[in-house]
Amino acid sequence: MLIISRALITFRCFNKFTVLRSLNLPRPVISVKCKTTITSIDYSVSSSVARSNWLITNLSKEGKLSQARELFDNLCERDKDVITWTALISGYIRIGLIDEARKLFDRVDSRKNVVTWTAMLNGYIRSDRIVDAERLFAEMPVKNVVSWNTMVDGYMQNGMVDKAFEVFDEMPERNVVSWNTMLTALVQCGRVEDARALFDKMPKKDVISWTAMVTGLAKNGRVDEARKVFDRMPERNVVSWNAMITGYAQNMKLDEAFDLFERMPMRDLSSWNGMITGLIQNGELRRAEKLFNEMPCKNVVSWTTMITGYVQSEQSEEALKIFAKMLAEDRVKPNEGTFVSVLSACSNLAGLVEGQQVHQTIVKTVYRRSEIVVSALINMYSKCGELNIARRMFDDGLISHRDVVSWNGMIAAYAHHGCGEDAISLFKKMSHLHFKPNDATYVALLSACSHSGMLEEGLRYFDELVRDKSIQVRDDHYACLVDLYSRAGKLKEAFEFIVQLGIKPSVSVWEALLAGCHVHGDVILGKLVAKKILDTEPENAGTYMLLSNIYASKGKWRNAAKVRLKMKDKGLKKQPGCSWIEVENQVHVFVVGAKSHSHSNLIYPILHELHAKMRKAGNISNTNYLEEEEDLIC
């Protein structure tokens, strides 16, 4: 009886029966047939600190913090040790409840060691609270090499390389992880010389050190040096081979990359995916397709890479076919990048039905709330002519869940449809809700003003952009402003703006002005601008075509014919304009100048009639471009 009472005392202090039952864990079995049987109580399950720590650690890892906390709170003080406290604090950190972790950390009765302090330090770094991390690091009573490495890595993650160096120099001891952390960070921020000097000073290198150096050199265009380091490696793993192959591919040395790929002693999925990505980036889509088909197994990255490759190569139908095959593979589920690329394909094709089907798939996944995916959906519905659905999708999202990408997507949708006032109204609302616009916001806003003929408003927003020193003004902004002037007929102002830029304008800037010369029939300026473009891109077929049309618009048929003849001599051909429309589940395709459609005898008279009405209303210049095209194509 005396022995049983001792057991009862234990359970009064920590009633594990109650806690374990609440966790749906098996109840420990206790036999009391005789005095000796009481020793058969399984203390590792019912009362040992080790068992408690095991339970709390596993519940924390599974994200079941409320159950872990209940178990923790029911433990008496003598059944908690530093591992118990560290396990629960780490659990809160793991799910992002950093302030809750700190409350527990700061309790008077908490038990902490260097592992606990380092866990808290890492929590602040993972939460992008580098100032709090600095303060905690300074307060640490004891630091080990892991603590120092964590602080160095924290500074690196926040781009504070010099601070990281200071901590690195102060370290009383370093291990290979310390050196690798600094080496990798220097490589990532492009400080290759510093990385090389550090690499040469390392007292001990492992395969990670060598691979980091190979990656850094290749990434910064020094691929031949990277190969020398690769060849000197005492040992290589699959990551090392992948790094060298990717380096070659990024530096447009596909033959060397493929040679290494063929020689690899062992390949993983990253090897295949990296080689396919390299081929696509270098315009070798067919070779990428062949390699993709040879893959022994594929993951979501493999499928998404191919889909993206087809979209970038303007083969959106093929992208949708690949996506359909991917869905047929039960083991592979689309991710965020997959959906964005597929929706881009639907946008390019103006495929509303296909886009809606993709949308239905997204609704069943965790990505339905992804801002990037929602923005892609808004863009898709906009490009398919469903502006109201696009706006409804935008409005359905909680304001707290929106980011600048969502706002940009909706402003761009209004721009695409020439709804300048709506775009400006949305921009003002965005600013009122304290969302800071970025460079893409202003591209969409300026485009909206341009397409709506809102010259004064566009100029005002461009001035606002220039005054905002936190945003880098880029070529897209200049092209938008030139387009704004050009559409308003202010060709002289557009040209003067380009001249006073003080930098060499990109081709896209000149192309915006050339398009304006075409619309307004300015032959002299058009000829000058075309020369500027052709000096940079002598094989630009579109420029020749526009210049020819400018001549034709003023009846200068001989000049137009000369331009076309020059195109022919150079072997240049412009892809003819193509449009399509879906009527009753049938897609009708129309190509410039072609009369192969079964109803062309009905369509063209109506088209000529509409053209005449537009000309009469002043929507186009007094030139019959339909007749021009037919004459010049002959």
C-alpha positions as CSV (number, residue, x, y, z in Angstrom):
1,M,0.0,0.0,0.0
2,L,2.9,2.2,0.8
3,I,4.3,1.8,-2.7
4,I,1.0,2.6,-4.3
5,S,0.7,5.8,-2.4
6,R,4.1,6.9,-3.7
7,A,2.8,6.4,-7.2
8,L,-0.3,8.4,-6.4
9,I,1.9,11.3,-5.2
10,T,3.7,11.2,-8.5
11,F,0.4,11.5,-10.4
12,R,-0.9,14.3,-8.2
13,C,2.1,16.3,-9.2
14,F,1.7,15.5,-12.9
15,N,-1.6,13.8,-13.9
16,K,-0.4,12.3,-17.1
17,F,-3.5,10.1,-17.4
18,T,-5.6,13.2,-18.0
19,V,-3.1,14.8,-20.4
20,L,-2.4,11.6,-22.4
21,R,-6.1,10.9,-22.8
22,S,-6.6,14.4,-24.2
23,L,-3.9,13.7,-26.7
24,N,-5.4,10.4,-27.7
25,L,-2.2,8.6,-26.7
26,P,-2.2,5.0,-25.3
27,R,-2.8,4.9,-21.6
28,P,0.1,3.2,-19.6
29,V,-0.9,-0.1,-18.0
30,I,-0.3,-0.5,-14.2
31,S,-0.5,-3.8,-12.5
32,V,-1.1,-3.9,-8.7
33,K,-1.3,-7.7,-8.2
34,C,1.6,-7.7,-5.7
35,K,4.1,-5.3,-4.3
36,T,6.7,-6.1,-6.9
37,T,4.4,-5.4,-9.8
38,I,4.4,-1.6,-9.1
39,T,7.9,-1.4,-10.4
40,S,6.5,-2.4,-13.8
41,I,5.1,1.2,-14.3
42,D,6.6,2.5,-17.5
43,Y,8.1,5.7,-16.2
44,S,9.4,6.6,-19.7
45,V,5.8,7.0,-20.7
46,S,4.0,8.2,-17.6
47,S,6.4,10.3,-15.7
48,S,10.0,10.5,-16.9
49,V,11.3,13.8,-18.1
50,A,12.8,12.1,-21.2
51,R,9.3,10.9,-22.3
52,S,7.8,14.4,-21.6
53,N,10.5,16.0,-23.7
54,W,9.9,13.5,-26.5
55,L,6.2,14.2,-26.5
56,I,6.6,18.0,-26.4
57,T,9.3,17.9,-29.1
58,N,7.2,15.8,-31.5
59,L,4.0,17.8,-30.9
60,S,5.9,21.0,-31.5
61,K,7.3,19.7,-34.8
62,E,3.8,18.7,-35.9
63,G,2.6,22.2,-35.2
64,K,0.3,21.0,-32.4
65,L,1.4,23.8,-30.1
66,S,-1.8,24.0,-28.0
67,Q,-1.5,20.3,-27.1
68,A,2.2,20.7,-26.4
69,R,1.5,23.7,-24.2
70,E,-1.2,21.9,-22.3
71,L,1.2,19.1,-21.6
72,F,3.9,21.5,-20.6
73,D,1.7,23.4,-18.2
74,N,0.6,20.2,-16.5
75,L,4.1,19.2,-15.8
76,C,5.4,20.1,-12.3
77,E,8.7,21.9,-12.1
78,R,10.9,18.9,-11.3
79,D,9.6,17.2,-14.5
80,K,10.8,20.1,-16.7
81,D,14.4,20.6,-17.7
82,V,16.2,22.8,-20.2
83,I,15.3,20.5,-23.1
84,T,11.6,20.8,-22.2
85,W,11.7,24.6,-22.3
86,T,13.8,24.7,-25.4
87,A,11.5,22.2,-27.2
88,L,8.4,24.4,-26.6
89,I,10.2,27.7,-27.4
90,S,11.4,26.2,-30.6
91,G,7.9,25.0,-31.4
92,Y,6.6,28.5,-31.2
93,I,9.4,29.8,-33.3
94,R,8.8,27.1,-35.9
95,I,5.2,28.3,-36.6
96,G,6.2,32.0,-36.5
97,L,4.9,32.9,-33.0
98,I,8.1,34.6,-32.1
99,D,6.6,36.9,-29.5
100,E,4.9,34.0,-27.7
101,A,8.3,32.2,-27.8
102,R,9.9,35.3,-26.2
103,K,7.3,35.5,-23.4
104,L,8.2,31.9,-22.5
105,F,11.9,32.6,-22.9
106,D,11.7,35.6,-20.5
107,R,9.8,33.8,-17.7
108,V,11.5,33.9,-14.3
109,D,11.3,30.1,-13.9
110,S,12.5,29.3,-17.5
111,R,15.5,27.1,-17.9
112,K,17.9,28.1,-20.7
113,N,21.2,27.1,-22.0
114,V,23.2,28.2,-25.1
115,V,20.9,26.1,-27.3
116,T,17.9,27.9,-26.1
117,W,19.5,31.3,-26.6
118,T,20.6,30.3,-30.1
119,A,17.1,29.0,-31.0
120,M,15.6,32.4,-30.0
121,L,18.3,34.2,-32.0
122,N,17.5,32.1,-35.0
123,G,13.8,32.8,-34.6
124,Y,14.4,36.6,-34.8
125,I,16.5,36.1,-37.9
126,R,13.9,33.9,-39.6
127,S,11.3,36.6,-38.8
128,D,13.5,39.3,-40.4
129,R,13.9,41.0,-37.0
130,I,17.6,41.6,-37.3
131,V,17.7,44.5,-34.7
132,D,16.1,42.2,-32.1
133,A,18.6,39.5,-33.1
134,E,21.5,41.9,-32.5
135,R,20.2,42.9,-29.1
136,L,19.7,39.3,-28.0
137,F,23.2,38.3,-29.3
138,A,24.8,41.0,-27.3
139,E,23.0,39.8,-24.2
140,M,23.9,36.1,-24.5
141,P,25.9,35.0,-21.4
142,V,27.6,32.2,-23.4
143,K,28.1,31.8,-27.1
144,N,29.2,28.7,-29.0
145,V,30.3,28.4,-32.6
146,V,26.7,27.7,-33.7
147,S,25.5,31.0,-32.1
148,W,28.2,33.0,-33.9
149,N,27.4,31.2,-37.2
150,T,23.7,32.0,-36.8
151,M,24.5,35.7,-36.3
152,V,26.8,35.8,-39.3
153,D,24.2,34.1,-41.4
154,G,21.5,36.6,-40.2
155,Y,23.6,39.6,-41.3
156,M,24.1,37.9,-44.7
157,Q,20.4,37.2,-45.2
158,N,19.8,40.9,-44.6
159,G,22.5,42.0,-47.1
160,M,24.7,43.4,-44.3
161,V,28.0,41.8,-45.5
162,D,30.4,44.2,-43.7
163,K,28.6,43.5,-40.4
164,A,28.9,39.8,-41.0
165,F,32.6,40.2,-41.6
166,E,32.9,42.1,-38.3
167,V,31.3,39.2,-36.4
168,F,33.3,36.6,-38.3
169,D,36.5,38.4,-37.4
170,E,35.5,38.5,-33.7
171,M,34.7,34.7,-33.5
172,P,36.9,33.0,-30.9
173,E,36.7,29.8,-32.9
174,R,35.5,28.9,-36.4
175,N,34.5,25.7,-38.0
176,V,34.1,24.8,-41.7
177,V,30.4,26.0,-41.5
178,S,31.6,29.5,-40.4
179,W,33.9,29.7,-43.4
180,N,31.3,28.3,-45.8
181,T,28.6,30.8,-44.5
182,M,30.9,33.7,-45.3
183,L,32.0,32.3,-48.6
184,T,28.5,31.6,-49.8
185,A,27.3,35.0,-48.8
186,L,30.2,36.8,-50.6
187,V,29.5,34.8,-53.7
188,Q,25.8,35.6,-53.7
189,C,26.4,39.3,-53.5
190,G,28.9,39.3,-56.3
191,R,32.1,39.9,-54.3
192,V,34.0,37.2,-56.1
193,E,37.5,38.5,-55.3
194,D,36.8,38.6,-51.6
195,A,35.3,35.1,-51.8
196,R,38.4,33.8,-53.6
197,A,40.7,35.4,-51.0
198,L,38.6,33.8,-48.2
199,F,38.6,30.4,-50.0
200,D,42.4,30.4,-50.3
201,K,42.8,31.2,-46.6
202,M,40.4,28.4,-45.4
203,P,42.3,26.0,-43.1
204,K,40.0,23.2,-44.1
205,K,37.6,22.9,-47.1
206,D,34.8,20.5,-47.6
207,V,32.8,19.7,-50.8
208,I,30.4,22.6,-49.9
209,S,33.3,25.1,-49.9
210,W,34.6,23.9,-53.3
211,T,31.1,23.9,-54.8
212,A,30.3,27.4,-53.5
213,M,33.5,28.7,-55.2
214,V,32.6,27.0,-58.4
215,T,29.1,28.5,-58.3
216,G,30.4,32.0,-57.5
217,L,32.9,32.1,-60.3
218,A,30.5,30.7,-62.9
219,K,27.7,33.0,-61.8
220,N,29.9,36.0,-62.3
221,G,31.0,35.1,-65.9
222,R,34.3,33.5,-64.9
223,V,33.3,30.1,-66.1
224,D,36.8,29.0,-67.2
225,E,38.2,29.7,-63.7
226,A,35.2,27.8,-62.3
227,R,36.2,24.8,-64.4
228,K,39.7,24.9,-63.0
229,V,38.4,24.9,-59.5
230,F,36.0,22.1,-60.4
231,D,38.8,20.0,-61.8
232,R,40.9,20.5,-58.6
233,M,38.2,19.3,-56.3
234,P,39.4,16.4,-54.2
235,E,35.8,15.0,-54.1
236,R,32.6,15.9,-55.9
237,N,29.0,15.3,-55.2
238,V,26.0,15.7,-57.5
239,V,25.6,19.3,-56.4
240,S,29.1,20.1,-57.5
241,W,28.4,18.6,-61.0
242,N,25.1,20.5,-61.2
243,A,26.8,23.8,-60.2
244,M,29.4,23.5,-63.0
245,I,26.7,22.4,-65.6
246,T,24.5,25.4,-64.7
247,G,27.5,27.7,-64.9
248,Y,28.2,26.6,-68.4
249,A,24.6,26.9,-69.4
250,Q,24.3,30.4,-67.9
251,N,27.4,31.5,-69.9
252,M,26.0,30.1,-73.2
253,K,28.4,27.2,-73.3
254,L,25.8,24.5,-74.0
255,D,28.2,22.0,-75.6
256,E,30.4,22.0,-72.5
257,A,27.4,21.8,-70.2
258,F,25.9,18.9,-72.1
259,D,29.3,17.1,-72.2
260,L,29.5,17.3,-68.4
261,F,25.9,16.2,-68.1
262,E,26.7,13.1,-70.1
263,R,29.8,12.3,-68.0
264,M,28.1,12.7,-64.6
265,P,28.5,9.5,-62.5
266,M,25.1,10.0,-61.0
267,R,22.2,12.4,-61.8
268,D,19.4,13.6,-59.7
269,L,16.3,15.5,-60.6
270,S,18.1,18.8,-60.2
271,S,20.6,17.7,-62.8
272,W,18.0,17.0,-65.4
273,N,16.0,20.1,-64.5
274,G,19.1,22.3,-64.6
275,M,20.1,21.0,-68.1
276,I,16.6,21.5,-69.5
277,T,16.5,25.1,-68.0
278,G,19.9,25.9,-69.6
279,L,18.7,24.7,-73.0
280,I,15.5,26.7,-72.8
281,Q,17.4,29.9,-71.7
282,N,19.6,29.5,-74.7
283,G,16.8,29.1,-77.1
284,E,17.2,25.4,-77.6
285,L,13.6,24.4,-76.9
286,R,13.6,21.3,-79.2
287,R,16.7,19.9,-77.4
288,A,15.1,20.6,-74.1
289,E,11.9,18.8,-75.2
290,K,13.9,15.8,-76.2
291,L,15.8,15.7,-72.9
292,F,12.5,16.2,-71.0
293,N,11.0,13.1,-72.7
294,E,14.1,11.0,-71.8
295,M,13.8,11.8,-68.1
296,P,13.4,8.7,-65.9
297,C,11.1,10.6,-63.6
298,K,9.8,14.1,-63.5
299,N,8.7,16.5,-60.7
300,V,6.7,19.7,-60.7
301,V,9.8,21.7,-61.5
302,S,10.5,19.6,-64.7
303,W,6.9,20.2,-65.9
304,T,6.8,23.9,-65.0
305,T,10.2,24.5,-66.7
306,M,8.8,23.1,-70.0
307,I,5.5,24.9,-69.7
308,T,7.4,28.2,-69.1
309,G,9.7,27.5,-72.0
310,Y,6.8,27.0,-74.4
311,V,5.2,30.2,-73.2
312,Q,8.4,32.2,-73.6
313,S,8.7,30.8,-77.1
314,E,5.2,32.0,-78.0
315,Q,4.0,28.4,-78.2
316,S,1.1,28.7,-75.8
317,E,-0.9,25.9,-77.2
318,E,2.0,23.5,-76.6
319,A,2.2,24.9,-73.0
320,L,-1.4,24.0,-72.4
321,K,-0.9,20.5,-73.9
322,I,2.0,19.9,-71.5
323,F,-0.1,21.1,-68.6
324,A,-2.8,18.6,-69.5
325,K,-0.3,15.8,-69.6
326,M,1.0,16.9,-66.2
327,L,-2.4,16.8,-64.6
328,A,-2.7,13.2,-66.0
329,E,0.3,12.3,-63.8
330,D,-1.4,11.6,-60.4
331,R,1.9,12.0,-58.5
332,V,2.6,15.5,-59.8
333,K,0.6,18.5,-58.5
334,P,1.0,22.0,-60.0
335,N,2.6,24.7,-57.9
336,E,2.4,28.4,-57.8
337,G,4.8,28.8,-60.7
338,T,3.0,26.3,-62.8
339,F,-0.3,28.1,-62.5
340,V,1.3,31.5,-63.3
341,S,2.8,30.1,-66.5
342,V,-0.3,28.3,-67.6
343,L,-2.5,31.4,-67.0
344,S,0.0,33.4,-69.1
345,A,-0.5,30.9,-71.9
346,C,-4.3,31.3,-71.6
347,S,-3.8,35.1,-71.7
348,N,-1.7,34.9,-74.9
349,L,-4.3,32.8,-76.6
350,A,-7.2,34.8,-75.2
351,G,-8.5,31.4,-74.2
352,L,-11.3,32.2,-71.8
353,V,-12.6,28.6,-71.6
354,E,-9.1,27.2,-70.9
355,G,-8.5,29.9,-68.4
356,Q,-11.7,29.2,-66.6
357,Q,-10.8,25.5,-66.4
358,V,-7.4,26.4,-64.9
359,H,-9.2,28.7,-62.4
360,Q,-11.4,25.8,-61.4
361,T,-8.3,23.7,-60.7
362,I,-6.7,26.5,-58.7
363,V,-9.8,26.9,-56.5
364,K,-9.2,23.3,-55.2
365,T,-5.6,24.1,-54.1
366,V,-3.8,26.2,-51.4
367,Y,-2.8,28.6,-54.2
368,R,-6.2,30.1,-54.5
369,R,-5.1,32.9,-52.0
370,S,-1.7,33.4,-53.6
371,E,-1.3,37.0,-54.6
372,I,0.9,36.1,-57.6
373,V,-1.7,33.5,-58.8
374,V,-4.6,35.9,-58.2
375,S,-2.8,38.6,-60.2
376,A,-2.2,36.1,-63.0
377,L,-6.0,35.3,-63.0
378,I,-6.8,39.0,-63.1
379,N,-4.5,39.4,-66.1
380,M,-6.0,36.4,-67.8
381,Y,-9.6,37.5,-67.5
382,S,-8.6,41.0,-68.6
383,K,-6.8,39.7,-71.7
384,C,-9.8,37.6,-72.5
385,G,-12.1,40.7,-72.4
386,E,-13.7,39.9,-69.0
387,L,-12.8,43.1,-67.2
388,N,-15.7,42.9,-64.8
389,I,-14.7,39.4,-63.6
390,A,-11.1,40.7,-63.2
391,R,-12.3,43.5,-61.0
392,R,-14.6,41.2,-59.0
393,M,-11.7,38.9,-58.3
394,F,-9.6,41.9,-57.2
395,D,-12.4,43.1,-54.9
396,D,-13.1,39.7,-53.5
397,G,-9.7,39.5,-51.9
398,L,-9.2,40.9,-48.4
399,I,-7.3,44.2,-48.5
400,S,-5.0,42.8,-45.8
401,H,-4.1,40.0,-48.2
402,R,-3.3,42.2,-51.1
403,D,0.1,43.3,-52.1
404,V,1.5,45.7,-54.7
405,V,1.5,42.9,-57.3
406,S,-2.3,42.6,-57.0
407,W,-2.8,46.3,-57.4
408,N,-0.4,46.4,-60.4
409,G,-2.3,43.6,-62.0
410,M,-5.6,45.4,-61.8
411,I,-4.2,48.8,-62.9
412,A,-2.6,47.0,-65.9
413,A,-5.9,45.4,-66.8
414,Y,-7.6,48.8,-67.0
415,A,-4.6,50.0,-69.0
416,H,-5.0,47.1,-71.5
417,H,-8.7,48.1,-72.0
418,G,-8.0,51.9,-72.3
419,C,-9.8,52.6,-69.1
420,G,-7.5,55.4,-67.9
421,E,-9.8,57.0,-65.4
422,D,-10.5,53.7,-63.7
423,A,-6.8,53.0,-63.5
424,I,-6.1,56.4,-62.0
425,S,-8.9,56.0,-59.5
426,L,-7.5,52.6,-58.4
427,F,-4.0,54.1,-58.1
428,K,-5.3,56.8,-55.8
429,K,-7.1,54.2,-53.7
430,M,-3.9,52.2,-53.5
431,S,-1.9,55.2,-52.3
432,H,-4.7,56.1,-49.8
433,L,-4.4,52.6,-48.2
434,H,-0.6,53.1,-47.9
435,F,0.5,50.6,-50.5
436,K,3.7,52.0,-52.0
437,P,3.8,51.9,-55.8
438,N,6.8,50.4,-57.5
439,D,8.3,50.7,-60.9
440,A,5.8,48.2,-62.4
441,T,2.9,50.3,-61.0
442,Y,4.1,53.4,-62.9
443,V,4.5,51.4,-66.2
444,A,0.8,50.3,-65.9
445,L,-0.3,53.7,-64.9
446,L,1.5,55.5,-67.7
447,S,0.3,52.9,-70.2
448,A,-3.3,53.5,-69.0
449,C,-2.9,57.3,-69.6
450,S,-1.4,56.7,-73.0
451,H,-4.1,54.4,-74.2
452,S,-6.8,56.8,-73.0
453,G,-5.3,60.0,-74.4
454,M,-4.8,61.5,-71.0
455,L,-1.6,63.4,-71.8
456,E,-1.6,65.9,-68.8
457,E,-2.3,63.2,-66.3
458,G,0.4,61.0,-67.7
459,L,3.0,63.8,-67.6
460,R,2.0,64.6,-64.0
461,Y,2.5,60.9,-62.9
462,F,5.8,60.7,-64.8
463,D,7.1,63.8,-62.9
464,E,5.9,62.1,-59.7
465,L,7.9,59.0,-60.6
466,V,11.1,61.0,-61.3
467,R,10.8,62.8,-57.9
468,D,10.5,59.5,-56.1
469,K,14.1,58.6,-55.6
470,S,13.3,55.2,-54.2
471,I,12.2,54.0,-57.6
472,Q,14.6,53.5,-60.5
473,V,13.3,55.0,-63.7
474,R,13.9,52.5,-66.5
475,D,13.4,52.1,-70.3
476,D,9.8,50.9,-69.9
477,H,8.9,54.3,-68.3
478,Y,10.6,56.3,-71.0
479,A,8.9,54.2,-73.7
480,C,5.5,54.8,-72.0
481,L,6.1,58.6,-72.0
482,V,7.2,58.6,-75.6
483,D,4.1,56.6,-76.5
484,L,2.0,59.1,-74.5
485,Y,3.4,62.0,-76.5
486,S,3.1,60.1,-79.8
487,R,-0.5,59.0,-79.4
488,A,-1.4,62.7,-78.6
489,G,0.3,63.8,-81.8
490,K,3.2,65.5,-80.0
491,L,5.9,63.9,-82.0
492,K,8.3,66.8,-81.8
493,E,8.0,66.8,-78.0
494,A,8.6,63.0,-77.9
495,F,11.7,63.3,-80.0
496,E,13.1,66.2,-77.9
497,F,12.4,64.2,-74.7
498,I,14.5,61.2,-76.1
499,V,17.4,63.5,-77.2
500,Q,17.6,65.2,-73.8
501,L,17.6,61.9,-71.8
502,G,21.4,61.9,-71.7
503,I,21.6,58.1,-72.2
504,K,21.4,55.9,-75.2
505,P,17.7,55.1,-75.5
506,S,16.7,51.4,-76.0
507,V,15.1,50.2,-79.2
508,S,11.7,50.1,-77.5
509,V,11.8,53.8,-76.9
510,W,12.5,54.6,-80.5
511,E,9.8,52.0,-81.6
512,A,7.2,53.9,-79.6
513,L,8.0,57.1,-81.5
514,L,8.1,55.2,-84.9
515,A,4.6,53.9,-84.2
516,G,3.5,57.5,-83.6
517,C,5.0,58.6,-86.9
518,H,3.1,55.8,-88.6
519,V,-0.2,56.8,-87.0
520,H,0.3,60.5,-87.8
521,G,2.0,60.0,-91.2
522,D,5.3,61.9,-90.3
523,V,7.6,60.7,-93.1
524,I,10.7,62.9,-92.3
525,L,10.8,62.0,-88.6
526,G,9.8,58.4,-89.3
527,K,12.7,57.9,-91.6
528,L,15.1,59.4,-89.0
529,V,13.7,57.2,-86.2
530,A,13.8,54.1,-88.4
531,K,17.5,54.7,-89.1
532,K,18.2,54.9,-85.3
533,I,16.5,51.5,-84.8
534,L,18.2,49.8,-87.7
535,D,21.6,51.1,-86.6
536,T,21.1,49.0,-83.5
537,E,19.0,46.1,-84.9
538,P,19.7,45.9,-88.7
539,E,17.5,42.8,-89.0
540,N,14.4,44.3,-87.4
541,A,11.7,43.4,-90.0
542,G,9.0,45.3,-88.1
543,T,10.9,48.6,-88.5
544,Y,11.1,48.1,-92.3
545,M,7.4,47.3,-92.5
546,L,6.4,50.4,-90.5
547,L,8.7,52.7,-92.5
548,S,7.2,51.2,-95.7
549,N,3.7,51.9,-94.4
550,I,4.6,55.4,-93.5
551,Y,5.7,56.1,-97.0
552,A,2.6,54.4,-98.4
553,S,0.3,56.6,-96.2
554,K,1.6,59.6,-98.0
555,G,1.4,58.1,-101.4
556,K,5.2,57.6,-101.7
557,W,4.8,54.2,-103.4
558,R,8.2,54.1,-104.9
559,N,9.9,54.7,-101.5
560,A,7.6,52.1,-99.9
561,A,8.6,49.6,-102.7
562,K,12.3,50.3,-102.1
563,V,12.0,49.5,-98.4
564,R,10.2,46.3,-99.2
565,L,12.8,45.4,-101.8
566,K,15.6,46.0,-99.2
567,M,13.7,43.6,-96.8
568,K,13.6,41.0,-99.6
569,D,17.3,41.4,-100.3
570,K,18.1,40.8,-96.6
571,G,15.8,37.8,-96.5
572,L,13.7,39.4,-93.8
573,K,10.1,38.5,-93.3
574,K,7.6,39.8,-90.8
575,Q,5.2,37.4,-89.3
576,P,1.8,38.4,-90.7
577,G,-0.7,39.8,-88.2
578,C,-3.0,37.1,-86.9
579,S,-6.2,37.3,-84.8
580,W,-8.9,34.8,-83.8
581,I,-12.3,34.6,-82.2
582,E,-14.2,31.7,-80.7
583,V,-17.9,31.4,-81.7
584,E,-20.0,28.5,-80.5
585,N,-16.9,26.5,-79.5
586,Q,-15.2,27.0,-82.9
587,V,-12.1,29.1,-83.3
588,H,-11.9,31.3,-86.4
589,V,-8.4,32.5,-87.4
590,F,-7.7,35.5,-89.6
591,V,-4.4,36.5,-91.1
592,V,-3.6,39.8,-92.8
593,G,-4.4,39.8,-96.5
594,A,-5.6,36.2,-96.5
595,K,-9.1,35.5,-97.9
596,S,-9.2,31.8,-97.2
597,H,-12.0,32.0,-94.6
598,S,-15.2,30.4,-95.9
599,H,-17.1,33.6,-95.1
600,S,-14.5,36.1,-96.4
601,N,-16.9,37.3,-99.1
602,L,-19.2,38.6,-96.3
603,I,-16.5,39.7,-93.9
604,Y,-14.4,41.9,-96.1
605,P,-17.3,44.2,-97.3
606,I,-18.3,44.7,-93.6
607,L,-14.7,45.4,-92.7
608,H,-14.3,48.0,-95.5
609,E,-17.6,49.6,-94.3
610,L,-16.4,49.8,-90.7
611,H,-13.1,51.2,-91.9
612,A,-14.9,54.0,-93.8
613,K,-17.0,54.9,-90.8
614,M,-13.9,55.0,-88.6
615,R,-12.1,57.3,-91.1
616,K,-15.1,59.6,-91.3
617,A,-15.3,59.8,-87.5
618,G,-11.7,60.8,-87.4
619,N,-10.5,57.6,-85.6
620,I,-7.9,56.9,-88.3
621,S,-6.0,58.9,-90.9
622,N,-7.3,59.4,-94.4
623,T,-5.5,56.4,-95.9
624,N,-7.1,53.1,-96.7
625,Y,-4.6,50.7,-95.1
626,L,-6.6,47.7,-96.2
627,E,-6.0,48.7,-99.8
628,E,-2.3,49.5,-99.0
629,E,-1.6,46.1,-97.6
630,E,-3.3,44.4,-100.5
631,D,-1.3,46.4,-103.0
632,L,2.1,46.0,-101.2
633,I,1.7,42.3,-100.6
634,C,1.5,41.7,-104.3
